Amino acid sequence: MINLTAQTDKNLKLIVPNTNKALSLALKNASPAELQNLNQTKELGTILDSLLKQSLTSNDTQNKLLLELLKNNPTLKSLSNATTTMKDLLQLLQQDKNPTQLEKTLQNFLSNIKDIHPKELQTKLEKSGVFLEAKIKDMQNQKEIFSSDLKAVLLKTQDELNAAQNPKNQEILKQIDKLTLQIDYQQLLSHLSNSTALYIPYVWEKLKDGNINIKKTKNKQYFCDIHLELKEYGAIDLRLAIFEKNQLSINITTENETLKTLLMQNIKLLKKQLINVGIISNEINFLEKKSNLYENDFSDDLAMGFEIKA
Protein backbone atom coordinates (compact mmCIF):
# COMPACT_ATOMS: atom_id res chain seq x y z
CA MET A 1 0.00 0.00 0.00
CA ILE A 2 1.55 3.22 -1.20
CA ASN A 3 2.05 6.62 0.38
CA LEU A 4 -0.37 8.95 -1.41
CA THR A 5 -0.15 11.99 0.86
CA ALA A 6 0.06 14.24 -2.17
CA GLN A 7 -3.32 12.99 -3.35
CA THR A 8 -6.14 15.29 -2.28
CA ASP A 9 -9.02 12.92 -2.94
CA LYS A 10 -10.64 12.01 0.41
CA ASN A 11 -11.91 8.62 -0.74
CA LEU A 12 -8.47 7.64 -1.94
CA LYS A 13 -6.90 8.61 1.39
CA LEU A 14 -9.58 6.65 3.19
CA ILE A 15 -9.01 3.32 1.46
CA VAL A 16 -5.25 3.41 0.78
CA PRO A 17 -3.10 3.42 3.95
CA ASN A 18 0.27 5.14 3.72
CA THR A 19 2.56 2.19 4.40
CA ASN A 20 3.37 -1.15 2.84
CA LYS A 21 2.97 -3.88 5.46
CA ALA A 22 5.45 -6.20 3.80
CA LEU A 23 8.09 -3.48 3.69
CA SER A 24 7.48 -2.67 7.36
CA LEU A 25 7.98 -6.32 8.31
CA ALA A 26 11.14 -6.63 6.25
CA LEU A 27 12.69 -3.53 7.81
CA LYS A 28 11.66 -4.59 11.31
CA ASN A 29 13.90 -7.66 11.05
CA ALA A 30 16.76 -5.88 9.29
CA SER A 31 20.10 -5.60 11.07
CA PRO A 32 21.70 -2.19 11.79
CA ALA A 33 24.25 -2.87 9.04
CA GLU A 34 21.52 -3.66 6.51
CA LEU A 35 19.59 -0.53 7.42
CA GLN A 36 22.74 1.55 7.07
CA ASN A 37 23.38 0.13 3.59
CA LEU A 38 19.82 1.00 2.57
CA ASN A 39 20.13 4.56 3.84
CA GLN A 40 23.30 5.01 1.83
CA THR A 41 21.42 4.40 -1.41
CA LYS A 42 18.09 6.22 -1.32
CA GLU A 43 15.38 7.22 1.08
CA LEU A 44 13.06 4.27 1.60
CA GLY A 45 10.06 6.35 0.67
CA THR A 46 11.18 6.42 -2.95
CA ILE A 47 10.57 2.68 -3.32
CA LEU A 48 6.88 3.23 -2.65
CA ASP A 49 6.68 6.14 -5.02
CA SER A 50 8.38 4.21 -7.81
CA LEU A 51 6.12 1.20 -7.19
CA LEU A 52 3.07 3.42 -7.66
CA LYS A 53 4.48 4.81 -10.89
CA GLN A 54 5.50 1.33 -12.11
CA SER A 55 9.00 2.74 -12.51
CA LEU A 56 11.84 0.44 -13.54
CA THR A 57 14.59 2.99 -13.02
CA SER A 58 14.96 2.91 -9.23
CA ASN A 59 18.26 2.11 -7.51
CA ASP A 60 19.26 -1.47 -8.34
CA THR A 61 21.45 -1.89 -5.24
CA GLN A 62 18.65 -0.86 -2.95
CA ASN A 63 16.21 -3.15 -4.72
CA LYS A 64 18.50 -6.15 -4.27
CA LEU A 65 18.98 -5.39 -0.58
CA LEU A 66 15.26 -5.04 0.04
CA LEU A 67 14.49 -8.13 -2.03
CA GLU A 68 16.80 -10.19 0.17
CA LEU A 69 15.13 -8.78 3.29
CA LEU A 70 11.73 -9.73 1.91
CA LYS A 71 12.72 -13.26 0.96
CA ASN A 72 14.47 -13.90 4.28
CA ASN A 73 11.76 -12.46 6.52
CA PRO A 74 10.33 -15.36 8.58
CA THR A 75 6.78 -13.96 8.66
CA LEU A 76 6.65 -13.41 4.91
CA LYS A 77 8.28 -16.78 4.19
CA SER A 78 5.60 -18.54 6.23
CA LEU A 79 2.64 -16.84 4.55
CA SER A 80 0.07 -19.27 3.22
CA ASN A 81 -1.21 -18.64 -0.28
CA ALA A 82 -3.82 -15.93 -0.81
CA THR A 83 -6.48 -18.38 -2.00
CA THR A 84 -6.39 -20.20 1.35
CA THR A 85 -6.78 -16.91 3.19
CA MET A 86 -9.70 -15.92 0.96
CA LYS A 87 -11.44 -19.23 1.68
CA ASP A 88 -11.02 -18.75 5.44
CA LEU A 89 -12.26 -15.17 5.22
CA LEU A 90 -15.25 -16.14 3.10
CA GLN A 91 -16.30 -18.78 5.63
CA LEU A 92 -16.29 -16.16 8.37
CA LEU A 93 -18.29 -13.69 6.29
CA GLN A 94 -20.88 -16.32 5.38
CA GLN A 95 -21.77 -16.69 9.05
CA ASP A 96 -23.43 -13.28 8.82
CA LYS A 97 -26.97 -13.30 7.43
CA ASN A 98 -26.42 -10.04 5.54
CA PRO A 99 -24.01 -10.55 2.61
CA THR A 100 -21.38 -7.83 2.27
CA GLN A 101 -19.68 -6.49 -0.83
CA LEU A 102 -16.49 -8.27 0.27
CA GLU A 103 -18.33 -11.60 0.51
CA LYS A 104 -19.71 -11.16 -3.01
CA THR A 105 -16.26 -10.21 -4.33
CA LEU A 106 -14.62 -13.29 -2.79
CA GLN A 107 -17.34 -15.59 -4.11
CA ASN A 108 -16.68 -14.29 -7.62
CA PHE A 109 -12.96 -14.97 -7.21
CA LEU A 110 -13.07 -18.44 -5.70
CA SER A 111 -14.34 -20.57 -8.54
CA ASN A 112 -12.93 -24.03 -9.28
CA ILE A 113 -9.81 -24.09 -11.43
CA LYS A 114 -11.59 -26.62 -13.70
CA ASP A 115 -13.83 -23.74 -14.78
CA ILE A 116 -10.93 -21.50 -15.77
CA HIS A 117 -11.36 -19.40 -18.90
CA PRO A 118 -8.62 -17.14 -20.34
CA LYS A 119 -10.72 -13.96 -20.49
CA GLU A 120 -12.20 -14.55 -17.06
CA LEU A 121 -8.72 -15.20 -15.62
CA GLN A 122 -7.43 -11.95 -17.07
CA THR A 123 -10.30 -10.01 -15.50
CA LYS A 124 -9.77 -11.65 -12.12
CA LEU A 125 -6.06 -10.92 -12.13
CA GLU A 126 -6.70 -7.29 -13.04
CA LYS A 127 -9.04 -7.03 -10.03
CA SER A 128 -6.85 -9.06 -7.67
CA GLY A 129 -5.70 -5.98 -5.77
CA VAL A 130 -2.09 -6.13 -6.92
CA PHE A 131 -2.65 -3.39 -9.52
CA LEU A 132 -4.80 -1.05 -7.39
CA GLU A 133 -2.23 1.71 -6.98
CA ALA A 134 -1.26 1.60 -10.64
CA LYS A 135 -4.91 1.89 -11.69
CA ILE A 136 -5.81 4.80 -9.41
CA LYS A 137 -2.73 6.92 -10.01
CA ASP A 138 -4.60 8.77 -12.78
CA MET A 139 -7.93 8.50 -10.94
CA GLN A 140 -9.85 7.21 -13.94
CA ASN A 141 -13.08 5.23 -13.42
CA GLN A 142 -12.73 5.79 -9.69
CA LYS A 143 -16.15 4.41 -8.71
CA GLU A 144 -15.67 1.23 -10.75
CA ILE A 145 -12.19 0.62 -9.34
CA PHE A 146 -13.27 1.06 -5.73
CA SER A 147 -16.25 -1.26 -6.10
CA SER A 148 -14.61 -4.13 -7.99
CA ASP A 149 -10.92 -4.26 -7.01
CA LEU A 150 -10.31 -6.80 -4.23
CA LYS A 151 -7.78 -4.71 -2.31
CA ALA A 152 -10.00 -1.63 -2.43
CA VAL A 153 -12.97 -3.64 -1.14
CA LEU A 154 -10.79 -5.19 1.58
CA LEU A 155 -9.63 -1.79 2.80
CA LYS A 156 -13.10 -0.28 2.77
CA THR A 157 -14.47 -3.27 4.71
CA GLN A 158 -11.60 -3.01 7.16
CA ASP A 159 -12.35 0.66 7.74
CA GLU A 160 -16.05 -0.04 8.29
CA LEU A 161 -15.40 -2.87 10.78
CA ASN A 162 -12.88 -0.79 12.73
CA ALA A 163 -15.42 2.03 12.99
CA ALA A 164 -18.08 -0.39 14.28
CA GLN A 165 -15.85 -1.47 17.20
CA ASN A 166 -17.64 -4.82 17.48
CA PRO A 167 -15.60 -7.60 19.18
CA LYS A 168 -17.23 -10.15 16.85
CA ASN A 169 -15.41 -8.51 13.95
CA GLN A 170 -11.92 -9.19 15.26
CA GLU A 171 -11.42 -12.54 13.52
CA ILE A 172 -12.63 -11.08 10.23
CA LEU A 173 -10.26 -8.14 10.65
CA LYS A 174 -7.43 -10.57 11.33
CA GLN A 175 -8.04 -12.39 8.05
CA ILE A 176 -8.43 -9.11 6.12
CA ASP A 177 -5.12 -7.91 7.54
CA LYS A 178 -3.46 -11.17 6.48
CA LEU A 179 -4.81 -10.97 2.94
CA THR A 180 -3.79 -7.32 2.49
CA LEU A 181 -0.31 -8.25 3.74
CA GLN A 182 -0.12 -10.95 1.07
CA ILE A 183 -1.15 -8.45 -1.61
CA ASP A 184 1.32 -5.86 -0.27
CA TYR A 185 4.08 -8.44 -0.41
CA GLN A 186 3.29 -9.28 -4.02
CA GLN A 187 3.19 -5.61 -4.97
CA LEU A 188 6.58 -4.93 -3.41
CA LEU A 189 8.09 -8.13 -4.80
CA SER A 190 6.89 -7.05 -8.23
CA HIS A 191 8.79 -3.81 -8.04
CA LEU A 192 11.98 -5.17 -6.51
CA SER A 193 12.32 -8.08 -8.95
CA ASN A 194 11.17 -6.12 -12.01
CA SER A 195 8.22 -8.46 -12.43
CA THR A 196 4.55 -8.71 -11.56
CA ALA A 197 3.74 -11.02 -8.65
CA LEU A 198 0.24 -12.46 -8.74
CA TYR A 199 -1.82 -15.22 -7.24
CA ILE A 200 -4.27 -17.40 -9.17
CA PRO A 201 -7.76 -16.79 -7.75
CA TYR A 202 -9.04 -20.30 -8.26
CA VAL A 203 -9.55 -23.31 -5.98
CA TRP A 204 -7.66 -26.54 -6.75
CA GLU A 205 -8.04 -29.05 -3.94
CA LYS A 206 -5.16 -31.25 -5.15
CA LEU A 207 -2.64 -28.41 -4.90
CA LYS A 208 -0.72 -27.82 -1.67
CA ASP A 209 1.32 -24.86 -2.89
CA GLY A 210 2.91 -23.57 -6.07
CA ASN A 211 4.25 -20.67 -8.06
CA ILE A 212 4.66 -19.68 -11.68
CA ASN A 213 7.35 -17.35 -13.00
CA ILE A 214 6.97 -16.09 -16.57
CA LYS A 215 9.64 -14.01 -18.26
CA LYS A 216 9.35 -11.95 -21.42
CA THR A 217 12.39 -10.76 -23.35
CA LYS A 218 12.73 -7.58 -25.38
CA ASN A 219 12.70 -9.64 -28.57
CA LYS A 220 9.33 -11.11 -27.54
CA GLN A 221 10.52 -14.54 -26.47
CA TYR A 222 9.17 -16.16 -23.32
CA PHE A 223 10.11 -18.81 -20.80
CA CYS A 224 8.13 -19.99 -17.84
CA ASP A 225 9.06 -21.88 -14.67
CA ILE A 226 6.25 -23.70 -12.87
CA HIS A 227 6.75 -25.27 -9.45
CA LEU A 228 3.89 -27.22 -7.88
CA GLU A 229 3.58 -29.09 -4.59
CA LEU A 230 0.81 -31.61 -5.15
CA LYS A 231 -0.88 -33.20 -2.15
CA GLU A 232 -0.75 -36.71 -3.61
CA TYR A 233 2.34 -36.69 -5.83
CA GLY A 234 4.71 -34.19 -4.26
CA ALA A 235 6.83 -31.71 -6.20
CA ILE A 236 6.90 -31.17 -9.96
CA ASP A 237 8.88 -28.54 -11.87
CA LEU A 238 8.26 -27.52 -15.45
CA ARG A 239 10.21 -25.16 -17.64
CA LEU A 240 8.47 -23.94 -20.78
CA ALA A 241 10.03 -21.87 -23.53
CA ILE A 242 8.15 -20.40 -26.48
CA PHE A 243 9.83 -19.28 -29.69
CA GLU A 244 8.61 -17.83 -32.98
CA LYS A 245 5.26 -16.95 -31.40
CA ASN A 246 3.89 -20.51 -31.22
CA GLN A 247 6.80 -22.98 -30.95
CA LEU A 248 6.87 -24.51 -27.44
CA SER A 249 9.47 -26.63 -25.64
CA ILE A 250 8.81 -28.18 -22.22
CA ASN A 251 11.18 -29.70 -19.65
CA ILE A 252 9.57 -31.65 -16.81
CA THR A 253 11.20 -32.77 -13.55
CA THR A 254 9.55 -34.91 -10.87
CA GLU A 255 10.87 -37.51 -8.44
CA ASN A 256 7.50 -39.28 -8.28
CA GLU A 257 7.54 -42.14 -10.78
CA THR A 258 3.76 -42.58 -10.65
CA LEU A 259 3.23 -38.95 -11.62
CA LYS A 260 5.89 -39.23 -14.34
CA THR A 261 4.08 -42.24 -15.80
CA LEU A 262 0.74 -40.43 -15.76
CA LEU A 263 2.25 -37.43 -17.53
CA MET A 264 3.90 -39.57 -20.19
CA GLN A 265 0.62 -41.37 -20.85
CA ASN A 266 -1.08 -38.04 -21.53
CA ILE A 267 1.58 -36.39 -23.71
CA LYS A 268 -0.39 -37.02 -26.91
CA LEU A 269 -3.49 -35.41 -25.38
CA LEU A 270 -1.45 -32.41 -24.26
CA LYS A 271 0.02 -31.93 -27.75
CA LYS A 272 -3.44 -32.15 -29.27
CA GLN A 273 -4.84 -29.54 -26.87
CA LEU A 274 -1.91 -27.23 -27.59
CA ILE A 275 -2.49 -27.54 -31.33
CA ASN A 276 -6.15 -26.64 -30.77
CA VAL A 277 -5.03 -23.25 -29.42
CA GLY A 278 -2.39 -22.72 -32.11
CA ILE A 279 0.72 -23.86 -30.20
CA ILE A 280 3.14 -26.45 -31.59
CA SER A 281 5.11 -28.46 -29.03
CA ASN A 282 8.55 -29.01 -30.56
CA GLU A 283 9.84 -31.09 -27.66
CA ILE A 284 8.70 -32.38 -24.27
CA ASN A 285 11.56 -33.72 -22.14
CA PHE A 286 11.64 -35.47 -18.77
CA LEU A 287 14.80 -34.52 -16.84
CA GLU A 288 16.46 -35.93 -13.73
CA LYS A 289 16.92 -32.46 -12.27
CA LYS A 290 15.75 -28.91 -13.02
CA SER A 291 17.46 -27.35 -16.01
CA ASN A 292 18.50 -23.73 -16.51
CA LEU A 293 18.05 -24.12 -20.25
CA TYR A 294 16.72 -20.95 -21.90
CA GLU A 295 17.32 -18.79 -18.84
CA ASN A 296 20.94 -18.03 -19.70
CA ASP A 297 19.90 -17.01 -23.18
CA PHE A 298 17.29 -14.58 -21.88
CA SER A 299 18.72 -13.22 -18.64
CA ASP A 300 20.46 -10.24 -20.21
CA ASP A 301 17.46 -9.29 -22.29
CA LEU A 302 14.50 -9.44 -19.90
CA ALA A 303 11.83 -6.84 -20.42
CA MET A 304 9.08 -7.99 -18.06
CA GLY A 305 8.18 -10.89 -15.83
CA PHE A 306 5.16 -12.33 -14.05
CA GLU A 307 5.27 -14.38 -10.88
CA ILE A 308 1.93 -15.99 -10.12
CA LYS A 309 1.31 -17.48 -6.72
CA ALA A 310 -1.14 -20.35 -6.73
Wavefront OBJ file of the C-alpha trace (Angstrom):
o trace
v 0.000 0.000 0.000
v 1.547 3.217 -1.202
v 2.047 6.619 0.378
v -0.370 8.948 -1.407
v -0.153 11.995 0.863
v 0.060 14.239 -2.166
v -3.317 12.986 -3.349
v -6.137 15.285 -2.285
v -9.019 12.915 -2.937
v -10.636 12.005 0.410
v -11.914 8.624 -0.740
v -8.469 7.640 -1.936
v -6.900 8.614 1.386
v -9.581 6.648 3.189
v -9.007 3.324 1.457
v -5.254 3.405 0.777
v -3.098 3.425 3.948
v 0.268 5.141 3.724
v 2.563 2.193 4.401
v 3.370 -1.147 2.839
v 2.974 -3.883 5.465
v 5.451 -6.203 3.796
v 8.095 -3.483 3.689
v 7.478 -2.674 7.355
v 7.981 -6.316 8.311
v 11.141 -6.628 6.247
v 12.688 -3.528 7.807
v 11.662 -4.587 11.306
v 13.900 -7.658 11.048
v 16.764 -5.875 9.294
v 20.105 -5.601 11.070
v 21.701 -2.188 11.787
v 24.247 -2.871 9.040
v 21.519 -3.660 6.506
v 19.586 -0.526 7.416
v 22.743 1.547 7.065
v 23.377 0.133 3.587
v 19.821 0.999 2.574
v 20.126 4.555 3.841
v 23.304 5.013 1.827
v 21.416 4.395 -1.406
v 18.089 6.218 -1.320
v 15.385 7.223 1.075
v 13.064 4.272 1.595
v 10.057 6.353 0.668
v 11.183 6.417 -2.948
v 10.566 2.677 -3.318
v 6.882 3.228 -2.646
v 6.680 6.144 -5.023
v 8.375 4.206 -7.806
v 6.116 1.198 -7.188
v 3.074 3.419 -7.664
v 4.484 4.811 -10.888
v 5.504 1.331 -12.114
v 9.000 2.744 -12.514
v 11.835 0.441 -13.542
v 14.586 2.991 -13.017
v 14.956 2.909 -9.227
v 18.257 2.110 -7.513
v 19.263 -1.473 -8.338
v 21.450 -1.894 -5.244
v 18.646 -0.855 -2.949
v 16.212 -3.148 -4.724
v 18.504 -6.148 -4.272
v 18.978 -5.391 -0.576
v 15.259 -5.042 0.039
v 14.487 -8.127 -2.026
v 16.800 -10.186 0.175
v 15.128 -8.785 3.288
v 11.733 -9.733 1.907
v 12.723 -13.263 0.960
v 14.466 -13.897 4.280
v 11.760 -12.462 6.524
v 10.329 -15.359 8.583
v 6.779 -13.961 8.658
v 6.649 -13.415 4.905
v 8.277 -16.775 4.193
v 5.600 -18.545 6.230
v 2.638 -16.844 4.553
v 0.070 -19.266 3.224
v -1.213 -18.640 -0.276
v -3.817 -15.929 -0.810
v -6.480 -18.378 -2.001
v -6.394 -20.197 1.350
v -6.782 -16.909 3.192
v -9.701 -15.920 0.964
v -11.440 -19.231 1.680
v -11.016 -18.747 5.441
v -12.257 -15.172 5.215
v -15.251 -16.138 3.097
v -16.295 -18.784 5.628
v -16.287 -16.156 8.367
v -18.291 -13.691 6.291
v -20.882 -16.320 5.384
v -21.771 -16.691 9.050
v -23.426 -13.285 8.818
v -26.969 -13.300 7.433
v -26.419 -10.040 5.542
v -24.008 -10.554 2.607
v -21.381 -7.830 2.273
v -19.675 -6.486 -0.827
v -16.492 -8.274 0.266
v -18.326 -11.596 0.506
v -19.707 -11.164 -3.012
v -16.261 -10.215 -4.327
v -14.622 -13.293 -2.787
v -17.339 -15.593 -4.108
v -16.677 -14.286 -7.622
v -12.961 -14.973 -7.210
v -13.074 -18.443 -5.696
v -14.344 -20.575 -8.543
v -12.933 -24.027 -9.285
v -9.815 -24.094 -11.428
v -11.591 -26.618 -13.695
v -13.831 -23.745 -14.783
v -10.929 -21.501 -15.773
v -11.365 -19.396 -18.901
v -8.622 -17.142 -20.341
v -10.721 -13.955 -20.490
v -12.196 -14.550 -17.055
v -8.723 -15.200 -15.622
v -7.427 -11.945 -17.074
v -10.305 -10.008 -15.504
v -9.773 -11.649 -12.122
v -6.059 -10.920 -12.135
v -6.699 -7.288 -13.039
v -9.044 -7.031 -10.031
v -6.850 -9.060 -7.672
v -5.699 -5.984 -5.769
v -2.095 -6.127 -6.923
v -2.651 -3.394 -9.518
v -4.800 -1.050 -7.393
v -2.233 1.710 -6.980
v -1.261 1.598 -10.638
v -4.909 1.893 -11.693
v -5.810 4.799 -9.407
v -2.732 6.920 -10.007
v -4.604 8.769 -12.783
v -7.934 8.497 -10.940
v -9.855 7.206 -13.939
v -13.075 5.228 -13.419
v -12.728 5.788 -9.690
v -16.152 4.411 -8.713
v -15.673 1.228 -10.746
v -12.191 0.623 -9.345
v -13.271 1.062 -5.727
v -16.255 -1.263 -6.096
v -14.606 -4.134 -7.986
v -10.924 -4.262 -7.007
v -10.315 -6.798 -4.231
v -7.783 -4.712 -2.308
v -10.002 -1.630 -2.434
v -12.971 -3.643 -1.139
v -10.794 -5.189 1.579
v -9.628 -1.794 2.796
v -13.104 -0.282 2.766
v -14.474 -3.268 4.709
v -11.599 -3.008 7.164
v -12.350 0.664 7.743
v -16.055 -0.038 8.294
v -15.402 -2.869 10.778
v -12.884 -0.786 12.731
v -15.418 2.029 12.993
v -18.084 -0.385 14.277
v -15.852 -1.474 17.203
v -17.643 -4.822 17.477
v -15.595 -7.601 19.183
v -17.232 -10.147 16.854
v -15.412 -8.515 13.948
v -11.924 -9.193 15.262
v -11.424 -12.543 13.520
v -12.634 -11.077 10.226
v -10.265 -8.136 10.646
v -7.427 -10.570 11.334
v -8.036 -12.386 8.046
v -8.428 -9.114 6.116
v -5.117 -7.912 7.538
v -3.457 -11.170 6.483
v -4.810 -10.965 2.940
v -3.795 -7.320 2.491
v -0.313 -8.252 3.744
v -0.115 -10.946 1.067
v -1.149 -8.448 -1.608
v 1.317 -5.856 -0.272
v 4.075 -8.439 -0.406
v 3.288 -9.284 -4.016
v 3.194 -5.606 -4.970
v 6.577 -4.931 -3.414
v 8.088 -8.131 -4.795
v 6.890 -7.049 -8.229
v 8.791 -3.812 -8.043
v 11.980 -5.166 -6.511
v 12.315 -8.082 -8.952
v 11.169 -6.124 -12.014
v 8.223 -8.462 -12.433
v 4.548 -8.706 -11.563
v 3.741 -11.020 -8.649
v 0.236 -12.464 -8.744
v -1.821 -15.223 -7.242
v -4.268 -17.404 -9.166
v -7.756 -16.790 -7.755
v -9.043 -20.303 -8.258
v -9.545 -23.305 -5.980
v -7.662 -26.538 -6.746
v -8.036 -29.051 -3.938
v -5.160 -31.248 -5.146
v -2.642 -28.405 -4.905
v -0.721 -27.816 -1.674
v 1.317 -24.859 -2.892
v 2.907 -23.571 -6.068
v 4.250 -20.670 -8.062
v 4.659 -19.681 -11.678
v 7.346 -17.350 -12.996
v 6.967 -16.090 -16.566
v 9.645 -14.011 -18.263
v 9.350 -11.946 -21.423
v 12.386 -10.757 -23.346
v 12.730 -7.585 -25.384
v 12.701 -9.638 -28.572
v 9.327 -11.112 -27.539
v 10.518 -14.543 -26.474
v 9.172 -16.160 -23.316
v 10.114 -18.806 -20.804
v 8.128 -19.985 -17.837
v 9.055 -21.881 -14.668
v 6.246 -23.702 -12.871
v 6.751 -25.275 -9.454
v 3.894 -27.215 -7.877
v 3.576 -29.085 -4.590
v 0.811 -31.612 -5.148
v -0.878 -33.203 -2.145
v -0.748 -36.711 -3.607
v 2.340 -36.692 -5.833
v 4.711 -34.193 -4.265
v 6.826 -31.706 -6.202
v 6.896 -31.169 -9.960
v 8.882 -28.541 -11.867
v 8.262 -27.524 -15.452
v 10.211 -25.163 -17.644
v 8.468 -23.936 -20.780
v 10.027 -21.868 -23.533
v 8.150 -20.405 -26.477
v 9.831 -19.285 -29.693
v 8.612 -17.830 -32.982
v 5.261 -16.951 -31.405
v 3.894 -20.508 -31.224
v 6.802 -22.976 -30.947
v 6.867 -24.506 -27.441
v 9.466 -26.628 -25.636
v 8.806 -28.181 -22.221
v 11.182 -29.696 -19.647
v 9.568 -31.655 -16.806
v 11.204 -32.766 -13.548
v 9.551 -34.909 -10.872
v 10.867 -37.509 -8.444
v 7.497 -39.275 -8.282
v 7.542 -42.144 -10.776
v 3.759 -42.577 -10.650
v 3.231 -38.954 -11.623
v 5.891 -39.231 -14.337
v 4.085 -42.244 -15.803
v 0.739 -40.433 -15.762
v 2.247 -37.434 -17.527
v 3.900 -39.574 -20.188
v 0.616 -41.372 -20.847
v -1.081 -38.041 -21.528
v 1.576 -36.387 -23.707
v -0.390 -37.017 -26.914
v -3.486 -35.412 -25.383
v -1.447 -32.407 -24.263
v 0.025 -31.927 -27.750
v -3.444 -32.151 -29.270
v -4.843 -29.543 -26.870
v -1.909 -27.227 -27.592
v -2.487 -27.540 -31.334
v -6.150 -26.637 -30.769
v -5.031 -23.246 -29.421
v -2.394 -22.724 -32.114
v 0.720 -23.858 -30.203
v 3.135 -26.446 -31.592
v 5.109 -28.464 -29.026
v 8.551 -29.010 -30.556
v 9.837 -31.088 -27.659
v 8.699 -32.377 -24.271
v 11.557 -33.717 -22.140
v 11.645 -35.470 -18.772
v 14.797 -34.518 -16.842
v 16.462 -35.928 -13.735
v 16.916 -32.456 -12.275
v 15.754 -28.911 -13.015
v 17.457 -27.351 -16.008
v 18.498 -23.730 -16.509
v 18.050 -24.122 -20.245
v 16.719 -20.948 -21.902
v 17.320 -18.789 -18.836
v 20.936 -18.033 -19.701
v 19.901 -17.015 -23.185
v 17.287 -14.577 -21.877
v 18.724 -13.224 -18.636
v 20.461 -10.241 -20.208
v 17.462 -9.285 -22.290
v 14.502 -9.441 -19.905
v 11.826 -6.837 -20.415
v 9.079 -7.989 -18.063
v 8.175 -10.895 -15.832
v 5.159 -12.328 -14.049
v 5.273 -14.384 -10.880
v 1.931 -15.989 -10.124
v 1.309 -17.483 -6.722
v -1.139 -20.352 -6.727
l 1 2 3 4 5 6 7 8 9 10 11 12 13 14 15 16 17 18 19 20 21 22 23 24 25 26 27 28 29 30 31 32 33 34 35 36 37 38 39 40 41 42 43 44 45 46 47 48 49 50 51 52 53 54 55 56 57 58 59 60 61 62 63 64 65 66 67 68 69 70 71 72 73 74 75 76 77 78 79 80 81 82 83 84 85 86 87 88 89 90 91 92 93 94 95 96 97 98 99 100 101 102 103 104 105 106 107 108 109 110 111 112 113 114 115 116 117 118 119 120 121 122 123 124 125 126 127 128 129 130 131 132 133 134 135 136 137 138 139 140 141 142 143 144 145 146 147 148 149 150 151 152 153 154 155 156 157 158 159 160 161 162 163 164 165 166 167 168 169 170 171 172 173 174 175 176 177 178 179 180 181 182 183 184 185 186 187 188 189 190 191 192 193 194 195 196 197 198 199 200 201 202 203 204 205 206 207 208 209 210 211 212 213 214 215 216 217 218 219 220 221 222 223 224 225 226 227 228 229 230 231 232 233 234 235 236 237 238 239 240 241 242 243 244 245 246 247 248 249 250 251 252 253 254 255 256 257 258 259 260 261 262 263 264 265 266 267 268 269 270 271 272 273 274 275 276 277 278 279 280 281 282 283 284 285 286 287 288 289 290 291 292 293 294 295 296 297 298 299 300 301 302 303 304 305 306 307 308 309 310
